[in-house]
Amino acid sequence: TGFLGLWGESVDAVDFYTAKNERLSRDEINFYLLRSSKISDHGGWGRRAAISLEREKITSNPKSIMAAAFVSFKTRWGAAVCAQTQQCRNPTIWLTEWAPEPRDVYWENLSIPFVFLTIRRLIVAVAFFFLTFFFVIPIAIVQSLANIESIEKALPFLKPIIEV
């Protein structure tokens, strides 16, 4: 449990992280209780106060507000109609796509702005082009020298080594 786990007291990982999780849960409950006295009119811990606390927690965190939404439908037909219908006059403002499985979503990436995603895609495409281009040239040179006779013609000083 010391610095980077290199020294310090050895403890059971399950017990250590269970205690840590309980401590963090207690801190979260204390935060809610502290805020509930400010929000609830009756000073109690009711459902309305809990919802208000959760709403305040979400709206006060700038990373929690994103320009993305997941919508579920009762029928596949309704989902298909919504996915194929233009939702706004400018089709680039509101894009509708089929959602992946919730387990396949990396939720932290939802907060990345669309412009940055486009820039990242462009950088990856340019890097891919240059890597491919500069990898193909040496491969073509080596491939052209793959025949032993062509190696002897191109590099005559290697003839004694090739004859061995």
Steps between C-alpha positions, in 0.01 A plus 500: 500500500804726487625705207410311178461186711877468535521524878269532793267270683361205303123476524233290339381679185134403546488635857695814408280596205179405680592736784598769252170460313302524826693814599427663164133399526484655848655820367241509220213450747640774725514731197134423424395549860683832517333620182158358592466733795537791257260365238221323687234728648431256781866438582449127439639250258213446257484375144452851367808622685705209365390579144580868553841409638577276205383770258716760676800269495461441127435860403785636713755273331594645157619160376159343556321713239555361152362554157396135470189305585384141495137437417325166529184400317231244566506369145770444240282682248503818711877478541548450125278796415683727743845391384415565134311825545669839483449662841603856419512733198877493499585128487842550657366648824315193622636164393309181573681169501428149617643461848738220589450271795533689831790274597683606183477874570805671648297760690792737567540558125148641468618832639758550221373772262422400141764740364774327700381161377524625141851636563604167653365309201690730265825457695461122498429499125807714425719287728370185334578640155857598592571175683374299206684713244833492683465130578425400140813662352755296704296184445501559124878551501559184703258305282680611184825371652344168604648320202861398570621596153359850534673536838833402341445754222394782734756433773808326353696520826254247653588233240741308734235486773227385260718221357547346846 
